[in-house]
Amino acid sequence: CSRLLHALSGQTKLAFTKSLLVPEKFKKETRDKCVQFVCQDIRPYDTISGKGFTQLAQHLVDTAARIGKFDVCEILPHPTTVSRNVEMRAQSLRKHVVEEITATISKFGCAVTADIWTETYRKTSFLSATIHYVNEQSELHSRVLFAAPFDPSTSKTGENIRRHLLQNLRVFGIDARDMGKKIIFVTDRGANMISALREYTRLNCTAHILNVTLSSAFGTAIIEKSPEIASLLTDVKKLVTYFKHSGQQGKLKKSLKQSIETQWNSNFDMLNSVLERYEDIASVLTESNNYDKIGRISISTLKLLVSFLKPFKEATDDLETDNTAPSASLVLPWSVRLIEHCTSATKDPLLSEIATVCVTRLKELLSADSTSSHSVHMLYKIATFLTPNLRGLRMLDERGRQNVIQGVKEMIEDLKFDHAHDEDVEPTPAKRPTVLHKFSDWEEEEESCGSKSLDVQIQEYRTMKLELSSQQNILQWWNSNSSQFPALSNLARFVLCIPATSAPSERAFSLCGRILEERRSVLKPSSVSDILFLHGNLK
């Protein structure tokens, strides 16, 4: 083993990790140590496969390859040292992030999601923010910026939220007042958040809109008008509760899911879990002489309701994309598709009341009939237009399409995106004179791509033969065609970076909940923010 380590000591990390075949004996010893680690330190099993843990393990292996065997206690730092270095590393990385994003967002704009969360142990409230932008290489980037704690004595008024948010954004070189219309905020529909951002362009989280729609449709006043649906929901909830409390869950191949009011699409998840395991459930209940618990549930009504709710689940999943692909362009197609779906469902006697409320709420909350070029929904319409495969806007009528085209023109003019690349254009090398220069006054003038009028760009974009598969990256398509459509390309960089939901901020708070577990409930709020920032930005 020592000869092998000596032979490998000069190799790179890549060569070390790829070329060595580990004998089974050492694999077994490592498995035993992993078992010992998770049991002695009470750590989750998946800690072993965590990116940070594997990087640490690899570093120790590489160090041993370079210097030989050593006592690991000599190299592992004290916990207090780690704590101090978390703060230092976060400060250093913030400077790097500022350098990376400043020039890009000042030129092409950005979107910011924001949300408020209160932790369980000391009731400290945090304001989170994530930033979304398209870099010079036309790559969509999403970064967690902060989870900034509020002073305990500070009320969460709109004015205080705005001050807290803008102050923490300035740490990253983002001055929302200077950026004007080039910064878009995406939040939930809380009154204090709406008040805080009334001076800026703020979009409603589309996933919240869908959740509010279903909450309204399945509210007590509406559900009482649909007794068969109400009875089904009650019976399914009782069934799931019975399985959880009776210890019968273990007899099913997969556990049943309970409906939780605060979780999106939880009615669908509960109903679908029962539908998928219907035969197993019936078998288990028959053995225990409790078949009546599922016998009273109409399988046809269950299928009907699952079928009605499934598009809402699919829409939410698509709109809450993992931030590696644009989601803004999906809001319009999904809103129209859901309105069509619910309109069709109104014809079913069992779903009529629920579906009618869904149609009304979707039209109201999504402002689908708005013709204002800078309305919330217009931004999403423009995003759909700037998605090449959907540029025909076939989900709208002709008047709606023309409104979008007008919105595109006004936004490009307002944001001066038709001039955004002027400083980047390389000077055209002087042409060597020919005999024809003597007749230059009769020559045809050559129109450069950069000098095309916006109307010409839009017309060519709408009518061009499209060479784009549904899997191709939209932003890369715009990058490849930026010389042909310079103004539209600049607008695409801006609009397509806008997330359809505020889910990125909510995911940040889910991580905060993991950071502030019971054994770390006294962790300083600033440390929580540092850890969250490093988690989201370290590569």
PyMOL commands that set and color helices and strands:
alter all, ss='L'
color gray80, all
select helices_A, chain A and resi 2-8+13-19+24-40+45-49+51-67+72-74+79-108+158-170+176-182+191-196+206-217+220-223+227-246+248-251+266-276+278-287+292-295+299-319+328-345+352-366+376-385+388-390+398-415+422-424+435-442+449-451+454-463+474-480+486-495+503-515+518-520+525-537
alter helices_A, ss='H'
color red, helices_A
select strands_A, chain A and resi 110-118+125-134+140-149+183-187+201-204
alter strands_A, ss='S'
color yellow, strands_A
deselect
rebuild
show_as cartoon
